[in-house]
């Protein structure tokens, strides 16, 4: 199983980016999916998460600016990032709780995609 993230890049403050993360491989289902961010020397922290039913949860810094969504048919989670600020600069990681026959679920991480917001 792999999570492939894409969509990071360099954008000016006030701009937008859309991150995508697709799960591939052989598995039974996906429960929660989410996006995290991590700066060098700091702990990884939640940006936004979404359940298989579509319920969402956001970090305070993301509320009102970011929108998480998912396409269950494509096993893909998205993060639409609007009104970006320099302090949003970080490496963003996608995460998925992936299930296998026998109701075993494991946590998987994507490779990280760098978001840089210039002032």
Residue pairs with C-beta under 8 A, 6 or more apart in sequence:
1 23
1 24
1 25
1 26
1 27
1 98
1 108
2 23
2 24
2 25
2 108
3 21
3 22
3 23
3 94
3 95
3 96
3 108
3 109
3 110
3 111
4 21
4 22
4 24
4 110
4 111
5 19
5 20
5 21
5 92
5 93
5 94
5 110
5 111
5 112
5 113
6 19
6 20
6 21
6 113
7 17
7 18
7 19
7 20
7 79
7 113
8 17
8 19
8 92
8 113
8 114
8 115
8 116
9 17
9 114
9 115
9 116
10 116
10 117
10 118
11 17
11 84
11 115
11 116
11 117
11 118
12 117
12 118
13 84
13 85
13 86
13 117
13 118
13 119
14 83
14 84
15 84
15 117
16 80
16 81
16 82
16 83
16 84
17 81
17 84
17 115
18 78
18 79
18 80
18 81
19 35
19 78
19 79
19 81
19 92
19 94
19 113
19 115
20 76
20 77
20 78
21 33
21 35
21 76
21 77
21 78
21 94
21 96
21 110
22 74
22 75
22 76
23 30
23 75
23 76
23 96
23 98
23 108
24 75
27 98
27 99
27 100
28 99
28 100
28 101
29 52
29 98
29 99
30 52
30 72
30 75
30 96
30 97
30 98
30 99
31 51
31 52
31 96
31 97
31 98
31 99
31 105
32 49
32 50
32 51
32 52
32 95
32 96
32 97
33 49
33 50
33 70
33 77
33 94
33 95
33 96
33 97
34 46
34 47
34 48
34 49
34 50
34 68
34 77
34 94
34 95
34 96
35 46
35 47
35 48
35 49
35 68
35 77
35 79
35 92
35 93
35 94
35 95
36 44
36 45
36 46
36 47
36 92
36 93
36 94
36 95
37 44
37 45
37 47
37 90
37 91
37 92
37 93
37 115
38 44
38 45
38 90
38 91
38 93
38 112
39 90
39 91
44 93
45 59
46 57
46 59
47 58
47 59
47 61
47 62
47 66
47 79
47 92
48 56
48 57
48 58
48 59
48 62
48 66
48 67
48 68
48 79
49 56
49 57
49 68
50 56
50 57
50 68
50 69
50 70
50 77
52 72
54 70
56 68
58 66
58 68
61 87
61 88
65 81
65 82
65 83
65 84
66 79
66 80
66 81
66 82
67 79
67 80
67 82
68 77
68 78
68 79
68 80
69 77
69 78
69 80
70 76
70 77
70 78
71 78
77 94
77 96
79 92
81 88
81 115
84 115
84 117
85 117
86 117
86 118
86 119
87 117
88 115
88 117
89 115
89 116
89 117
90 114
90 115
91 112
91 113
91 114
91 115
92 112
92 113
92 114
92 115
93 109
93 110
93 111
93 112
93 113
94 109
94 110
95 107
95 108
95 109
95 110
96 107
96 108
97 105
97 106
97 107
97 108
98 105
98 106
98 107
98 108
99 105
100 106
